[in-house]
Amino acid sequence: MYRGAAFALLAALSLTACGGGDSDDNPLSGDSGDSDGKSLVVGSANFPENQLLAEIYSQALESKGLKVTRKFDIGAREVYYDQVVKGGIDVFPEYNGALLAVAVDKNSTATTTEDINAELKEKLPKSVEILDSAAAEDKDSVTVTSETAAKYDLKTLADLKPVAKDFTIGAGSEFKTRTQGGVGLKKVYGVEFGKFQPLDAGAQTTLVKLLKDNKVQAANLYTTDPAIVADKLVVLEDPKNLFSSQNVTPLVYKDAVNDKAKEALDGVSAKLTTQDLLDMMKKLVDDKEDASAVAKEWLTSAGLVS
């Protein structure tokens, strides 16, 4: 899954999130190996929220006296997943449902946190494992404006069925053909949109504007996008769990991550909530705060660093 909040700020946030890390232009170059005298390589995808999570992981590991090399802004799962499996990256903030459905088992029908994690533990390559999942989620949604919700009495995805033929939905191009997307909306809820407006993965800010301007009547936004709160958008409920759980979950290369590192990462998962992500993304996107400072502030407030 492409995580979504404010991709327009990607370049700037990528620089701030990488503060204190390796300046090498190639995010996959540099030291790897175990945490016993070597740097743990912490990676991130190429969007602000994931970079923030990687910075939180990095600072939590450093607070335990572990050395960290930051390799942020790597790219999509198709790029970074194999690097973790091969040991080029040691620690990565993942989203469990997307990890399972996109990289591990595209035919999986698991939707709950428990079922997803059980399948991941069974099906992941032997070189990697997931640690504890956080309560925090950033998952797909179909979102409408409050005006559209009121006009058509929309509360759940099922409510779209009689009106979707007159709607245009805006989303990343992959949404149209994914089970957790257009295919699943038709199969699970009988919802078929009249038109589909594809956008690049980095165009979430544009997508929100199109939604607010009624150029699209529904949008595939992610649930920690600050625009949902700021613009009083309505996330339609998903009672049949079309969109699987997307808990923030550390994916780690087993040989590199010792008990001290696992303790630090599990400590983050034990504290991190979806509201925390919303609050932190607001600070990044709306308040233009530095990602490393936002990470440290949250870790301090959670009692994970002093």
N, C-alpha and C positions, 0 to 999 in steps of 0.2 A: 504494500500500500504506500502511496505517496502521501506523506504527512503534509498538512496544508497551511498553517497559519502564515500569512503574509510573505509569500515567496518573493515579492518585489524587493524585500529587504535582504535577500539572500546574500548578496555580495558583501554588504557591510557587516552583517552579523557573522558571516563566515570568518572575517578578519578578527572581529573581537573575540569570537569563541576560540580562536586558535592562539590567543595570547598565551605566552609562556611555553609554547610547544616548539616543535622542530620547524625551521623555516624552509626546509626543502620543498621545491615546487611539486615534487611527486608525492602525493599523500600516502602512497603505499611503500615508499622506500624507507630505509632506516632500520634501527634495531628491532628485533623481536626477542623471543625467548622467555624464560621463566622469570618470576619476580625475585629470585634469589640472586641479587647483585646485578640484574639486568633490568632494563626498562620494560614495563608492561605497555604494549601498544594499544591505546584506546582509539577506536575509530568512530566515525559518524557518517551518516548519509549527508546529502547536499541540501538540507533544508534546516531552518533556524531551530525548530523545536528539538530535532535530533542532535544538533550540535550542542544545544544547551544541556540536554541529558548527558551527552558524552563529557561535557565539562563538569557536570555534577559528579559523575562517576570518577573522573580524573582527580578532582579535589578530594573526594572521599578516600580514594586509594592513597593519595599523597599524605592525607592526615594520619594514615597508619604507618607512615615511614617508607612507603613503596615508591619506587621511581616510575615515572610515567612519561611516555612519548605520545604526544597528541598527533593523530593523523585524521583530521576532520575533513569534511567536504569531499568525501570519496566519490559519491555518486549513488546510483540506485542499487537495490538489492541484488540485481543481476551481476553487479560488479563486486560488491563487498562481501557477499555471502561466501563465495568460493575462497576468498582471502582468509576469512575466519576459519573455514574448514581446513585450509592448508597451513594455518599457523602464521600467516602474514600479519594478521590482526589478532590480538589476544582478548579484547573486551569490546563488546558492541551493544549499545542500547537498541533492543529490538521491540517489535510489537507482535505478541505471540500469535494472534490469529492470522496476520499477514505472513509471518514467517512460515507457518504451517501450510497455508493455502497457496502461496506463491512459490516458495523455495523447496518445501519438503514433500508435500503430498497435495497436488492440485485437485485430487478427487475427494479429499476429505470433506465430510459434512459436519464436523465438529463445530459448535458455536459457543459453548460455555467455556469459561476460563479453565475449569477442571478438566473437561474433555480435551480441549486443545492442548493443554500442558501434558496430559497423559499420552497423547499421540506423539507430541514432540519428543518426549523422553524415550519413547519406543522407536521412533523412526529417524531421529537425527543421526548423522554419521558419528562413528565412535570417537572421533577426535574432538568433538564439541559437546557442550551440554548447556541447558538453560539453568539459571539459578532462580531464586524466588521471584514471582511476579509481583509488581506493585498493584495496588488498587487503582492507580491512575490509568486511564484509558484515553486514547485519541483515536476515535473510530469514524468510519464512514457514516454519513447521514444524507438524507434528502431533506433539504431545508428550503423554506419559503419565507416571504416577508410576512409580517403580522397582518398587513392589509389583505394579502392573498389568502391567508389562513382564515381570516374573519369572513371574507366574501364567499368562500366555498366551504366553510365549516370543516376545515382540515385539521385533524388532530393526529391521525395515524397514517401510515403508508397505505392502508386499505382504503382510506377516504379519497385517495387520488383516482381510484379506478374509473369513476364516471366522468372525470374532468380532464384526465391526463392527455386525452387525444387532442385537446385544444391547447396544451402546454408545450413549451420548449424547455428541455432540461439542459443545463450547462454542466459539463464535467470534463475531466481528463479523458482523452480519447480511448483509453483502455477500459473505462467504465462501461461503455456500450456493450462489450462482449464478455464481461466478467460475470460469473455466477453471483458474486456480491456486487451487483450492478444491474445493468439493464436486463440481462438474461434472467437473473433471479427475481427482479421486480415483476416480470411477466409471469414467471412460473409460480412464485409464492403468493403474490398479491393480485395477479391479473392486471397489472398496471402496464400500459404501453403509452409512452409519450408520443405526441404528434410529430415533434421534431427533436433532434439531438444537436446541440451546439458543442463541438469538441474544442477543448483548449489544451494548451501545453501544460505540463505538470507545474510549471512555475508561474501560472497565471491566476492564482487564487484571488489576488487583489482585483484583477480585471473581472473575475467571475462574480465577486461580491457587488461590484459596480453594475454589472449587467443585471443582476438580480434586483438591486434597488431601483434601477431604471426601468424595470419590467421588460427588458429585452429578452430575458429568460424568466420563466415563472417558477422554476425550481432549480436547485443547484446541489451538486454533490460537494458539500463542505465537510470539514473534519471538526469534531466536537470540541476541540480546544482552540478553534479559530476565534480570536478576540472580537471579530466582527459580529459574531452571533449575539454577544451581550451588548456590544456598543450600538448596534443597529436594530436591536430588538427583533432579531430574526427568530423564526420558529422551526425547531428541529422536530420533524414528524416522528412520532413514536413507532417503534418496530416490534410489535408484540410477537411476531413469529420468528424473531431473531434471524432475519435475512443477513444482517451485518454481524459478523461474529465478534466476540470479545477481542479487544486489541489492547491488552494490558502491557504496559512498559515492563520489559523483561530482559535481564542481561543474558546475552549469548556469549559464551566464553570458550576459548581454546583450552582444553583440559590440562595439558602439560605445562601451561604457562601460569596458571592461576592457582595459588596456594590457599590454604585455609584463611590466612590473614586477609587476602584479597577478597575471598568469598564473603567473609564477615562484613567487610566494608560495603560491598555491593548489595548484600542482603539487607544491610542496615538502611540503605537508601530505599529499597523496595518496601520495607516495613513502614516507612513514613510517608511516601509520596502518594498524593491523592490527585484526582482529576481537577479539583478546585485549585490545588497548588499549581498545576500546569497552566490553567487558565490565568491565574494571577501572575505567574512568571512571564507568560507570553504577552500579557498586557504591558508589563514593564519593558519587554524587549521591543514590541511593535509600536505601541502607542507612546510610551514614555522615552523611547530610544535609549534605554539603559544598556550598559555593557554586559555581555553575556556572562563573563567570568565573575563580575560583581553580583549579578542576579543569582548565580549558582551559589556563591559563597554566602549570600544573605539567607538563602533558603536552607542550606546545610547548617548554618549557625542557628537559625530559628527552630530547626528540627532537632537540635542537640547532637548533631553528628560531627561537628567540628567546633573548636573553641575560638 
